[in-house]
Amino acid sequence: MSAVTHELPPAAVNAKLIALIASGAVFLGIFLSGFVIAEPAPYDLYMAGLIVVWALFGLRISRAAAPLLVLLVIMNIGGMISMTQMSDITGAPLYLSVSLFLAFTAVFVASVTSVQSSLYRSIYLAYVMSAVLTSLLGIAGYFHAFPGAEIFTKYDRATGAFQDPNVFGPFLVLPGIYLLYLMLTGPVSRMPLLAVPLLIITAGIFFSFSRGAWGMFGVSVILLTGALFLQSASGTFRLRVVVMTIAAISLLVIAMLVILQLPGVSEMFSSRAQLEQSYDTARLGRFARYTIGFQMALEHPLGIGPLVFGTIFGEDTHDIWLKMLMDYGWLGFVSFLALTCWTIAAGFRILLRDRPWQPYLLCAYVAFIGNIGLGTFIDIDHWRHVYLLLGLIWGAIALEYRHQRQLRPVALPAQAAGFLGGKSKV
């Protein structure tokens, strides 16, 4: 190793060392995202410091990722304007500060991955390790595996190192999808190695008893396998995807059937599997609040202020679109809608291109679609992993932009040479 180091120029050695430190720093930050028992969480404090340090040493925002920054900032400006409609702003400044911080984490992830695409692997590895560990905590809590394990549950549902099972479950979807991708595309010999963490994460999703997480995971699996099927023209690979998908689903179904035999599990599953719960259809239940909220949005274009809706009706909006209208006003709503549509459209355009970062983009993209769909029934504006997904997708968009720019200087001389050559023959 020392001989190789001596052969490299000092600048190359320093560059490799800096890349290694950067990878380790980002790895730790993403790993901490799975532990949010209290706020501010370790993830928040660490990422805030990391962003500041990185900015001091030259954090660059790609031109292609600029819309992410602009739209998220405008959304938060809408929240600040909405705050002026409140008679008591207690708690609102802190809430908007968290919103702005999470926006910066998305921009940070997009910026660092667009410069150093190798960070994708570190990010996904850290995410998988964090998801496995927090899943084990949730499972241990559900089964009361050790004294005090119940702190990892809420309402008899696994929460892992999160405060809410409805956040814990969706957090696990991306690493689960990534492991499934590796199973579908990697060598068969690796399947047992990947099956263990996938089963742990899937069990975590199941024991969260979050209907949204169940549906989101199912939709993401369908989108992933569909994209892989369309991506390749090889009949052999398509057959492999079908066979491996059937094998993976069969393994998960068998595991779920075994789990359902455990005492109390089937009763909770039957209760949570119902499409409508009492809190959905009550007189001022979730669906009734949707109608009232959208009517209020027409009367209050600037919004009514962060968290005010919950103080009026006793429950939050439980709909990201209504949340935007109430807490961030029409300005925030339009900004978030534009960001969502832009992310989906720009990501879809480059989704199946053969690039080193394409697997990471594909997994993040299908998980993002699932989160946005789930946002119709729950507030996701403070979900850390949603901003991570935005950063991962926009990082890939910026990488593709840079890749296309690098091709232009090569393409233009070639076209000019062809033109001159054709002209000389006339």
Secondary structure as UniProt FT lines:
FT   HELIX           2..7
FT   HELIX           10..32
FT   TURN            33..34
FT   HELIX           42..56
FT   HELIX           63..65
FT   HELIX           66..83
FT   TURN            84..85
FT   TURN            90..91
FT   HELIX           92..115
FT   TURN            117..118
FT   HELIX           119..142
FT   TURN            143..144
FT   TURN            147..148
FT   HELIX           149..152
FT   STRAND          153..154
FT   TURN            155..156
FT   STRAND          157..158
FT   TURN            160..161
FT   HELIX           165..171
FT   HELIX           173..185
FT   HELIX           188..190
FT   HELIX           191..207
FT   TURN            208..209
FT   HELIX           211..231
FT   HELIX           235..260
FT   TURN            263..264
FT   HELIX           265..272
FT   HELIX           278..281
FT   TURN            283..284
FT   HELIX           286..299
FT   TURN            301..302
FT   TURN            306..307
FT   HELIX           308..313
FT   HELIX           320..327
FT   HELIX           329..349
FT   TURN            350..352
FT   TURN            356..357
FT   HELIX           358..374
FT   TURN            375..377
FT   TURN            381..382
FT   HELIX           384..424
//
